[in-house]
Amino acid sequence: MDPFISALVLAGFAGLALPIGGVLAWIENIRDAELHKAVLSWVTSFGGGALLSAVALVLIPEGTRMLTPMEALFWLGAGGLAFYWIDKGMSRGQGSLALLFAMLLDFLPEALALGAMLSAEDGTALLLALMIFLQNVPEGFAAFRDIWRCDSPAWHVLLLFVGLAALGPLCAAVGLIWLEQQSHILDVIMVFASGGILYLLFQDIAPKVHEAGSSAPSLGAVAGFALGLAGHLLIG
């Protein structure tokens, strides 16, 4: 298959997980309030663990290959500071967007990398697309539950997720056409995104899912990281 078509198809497949996760969150109907809260906390923690694995196993290792140590540290710190200011500037009512921001900071750089590697590593690109898909389903689920309120139409949020998923093929095309020969820029984007993800994980996502007397969210984070590790070892 033509690399350009492959980039669009694989990134579109990976991005489709966002609205799929949203639909699953929409139709989920657990009536027991305590169980409902526990499930949502576990899924959010699972998504957080997957995000952390993306930083530790994909974004930082891939993003620091061509950067000097000083450049890597600078862009990591810049990403964290940038999202500190974004988070600080948001109103309290918009704080639930943290998981959505973190999800995009993971998905979009990985879609860029997916496109950039397609011309030389088709098999690896296919596995990466599959792992992005598997990571995005729980992240989409948790982000939908964070954003959606029962008194507003769910299709508004689902339509937003479809639009965000469409950014994946666009990023993959950019990665294939432009960033394949501009690896330094792609590295900067990956490390910058890592700083933003780490800030959002520990500022907004992890504190929100903590439950006194329960270890389920922590185990969910371990499971999410294990999913990312499995993908990393398969791509290996």
N, C-alpha and C positions, 0 to 999 in steps of 0.2 A: 504494500500500500504506500502511496505517496506520503512522505514524512509530514507534509502540511496537513493532509487529511487525518493522518494518525494522531497528530497533536490535538486537533479539534475534537476527534472522537474520544480519545483517552481522557482529556481534561474535562470534556462534557460529561463523561461517565463518572469521573471522580466528583465533579461538582453536583451531580444529580443527588448525591447523598444528603446534601443540605435540605432540600425540600422533602425528601423521603423521611429524614429524621423529624422534620417539622410535622408532617402528616401523622407519623406514629405518635408524637406528643399530643396532637390534636384529638386523635381517636382514643387515646389511653383513657380508661375510665375506672380507676381504682376508688371505690367508695369509702373504704376505711381511711380516715384522715391521717392517722399515724403512719400507716403503711404507704400511703400516697407520698407523704413527705419523705419517708425513708428511701423510697424508690427514686424520687427526683434527686435527692442528695447523692445517692449512689451513682446515678447516671451522670450527673454533673461532675462528680469526682473522677469517674471513668474518663470523661472527656478531658478533664484537667490533666490526668496522667498521660493520656495520649498526646496532649499538647506538649507536656514536659519531655516526652520521648522524642517528639519532633525536633525540639530545640537541642537536646543532648545528642541525638543520634543522626540527625539529618542536617538541620540548618547550621549549627556551629561547625561540625566536622567538614561539611561541604563548603561552607562560607569562608572558612579561614585558610583554605588551601593556598590562595594567591595573595592573601593579605599579610602585611608585617604584623608582629605582635602589637605594636602601638596602634596601627590602624584597626585591628580587630577589637582591642579594648575601647578605642574611641567610639566606634560605631555601635558597639554593644551598649555602652553608657549613653550614647545619644538616643538610641531607641528607647531605653528605659526612661530617660528624662523627657523625651517627647511625649510619651504616653502618661507620664506623671502630670505634665501640664494639661494634656487633653482631659484626663480624669479630673483634675482640679477644676477645670473650667466647666465641666458638666454639672447640671443641677442634680439635686438628690434624686429626683424622679427619673433621671436617665441613667442612674448608676448600674441598672441591670443590663446595659449594653456592653458591659465589660467582656462577657463570654463571647458575644458576637464579634467584637473587635479582635479578641485573641484568636478566634476561629479563622477570621479572614487573614490575620497576620501569619497564620500557619498555611492556609490553603493557597493564597495567591503566590507567595514566593516558591512554594513547591510546584505550582503549575508552571511558573517561569522555568524552573529547573527541569521539569518534565519535557517542555518544549526544547530546551537547550540540549538535552542529552539524546533526543530522538534520532538525530542524524547518524549517531555512532553506536548507541546502546539500546536497540529496540526492546530486547528482553528485559533489561533493567527498567526501562520506562514503563513497560506493561505492569511489572510487579509494583512499581512506585504508584501507578494509578490505582491499582487495587488497594494498596495500603492507605492511600489518601481517602478512598471511598469508605473503607472500614472505619477510619478515624472520624470522618465527617458525619457519619450517621448519629452516634451518640452526642457529638458536639452540636449538630443541628437540633436534635431532640431537646437538649438542655437549653440551648439558646432560644428556641421557640417558647419553652415554658417560662423563661425569664422575661421575654418581651410581651407575650400575649396576655391580655386580660380578658376574662370571660364576657365582659360587657362590650367588647369590640369584635368586629368580624375577623374570624381566623384567616380568611382568605387574603386579607391585607398583608399579614405577616408572611403567609405562604408565597404570595406574589413577590414580596421583597426577597425571599430566599431563592426563588427562581431567577430573579434578576442578578443576585449575587453569584449564583451558580454559573450564569452566563459569562461572568468575568473570567472563569477558569480557562475556557477555550481562547479567549482574547489574550490572556497572559501567556498561555502556551504558544500561541502564534508569535507573540513578541519575543519569547525566549528562543524559538526556533529561528526566526528571521534575523533578529538583531543581537540578542544576548549570547548566542552561540560563539560569536567572535568578540564579545565584550564581557569576558568572564569576571573581570574585576568589579564591574558594576553589579552583576548578579551576586557576587560574594558580599558586597556592601549591603545589598537589599536583604540578604539572608541574615546577616549578623545584626543589622538594625532591627529587623522583625523579631529576632530572638530576644533582644533587650525589651521590646514592647510586650512580648508574650510573658516573659518572666515577671515584669512589673505587674501586669494585670492578673496573673495567676495568684500572686501572693498578696496583692492589695485588695482584690475584689472577689475572686472565685473561691480560693481555699477557705478564707474566713467565713464565707456565707454557708458553706456546706458542713462546717464543723458542728457536731452534735455531742453534747456532754453525755458521757456514758456509753457512747456508741463508737465502735471501730469500723463500721460498715463503709463510711465514706473514705477512710484511709485505705481500706482493702480495695475499694473501687478504683482509687488512684493507682494502686499497685497493678491492678488488672489492666487498666488503660495503658500504663507504661509497658507492661508485658506484651500487649498487642503491638505497640510500636517496635519493641525489641524483636518480636517475631518477624515483623516485616523487614527490619534492618538485617537480620541474619539471613533471611531468604534472598534479599537483594544482594547482600554481602559481597 
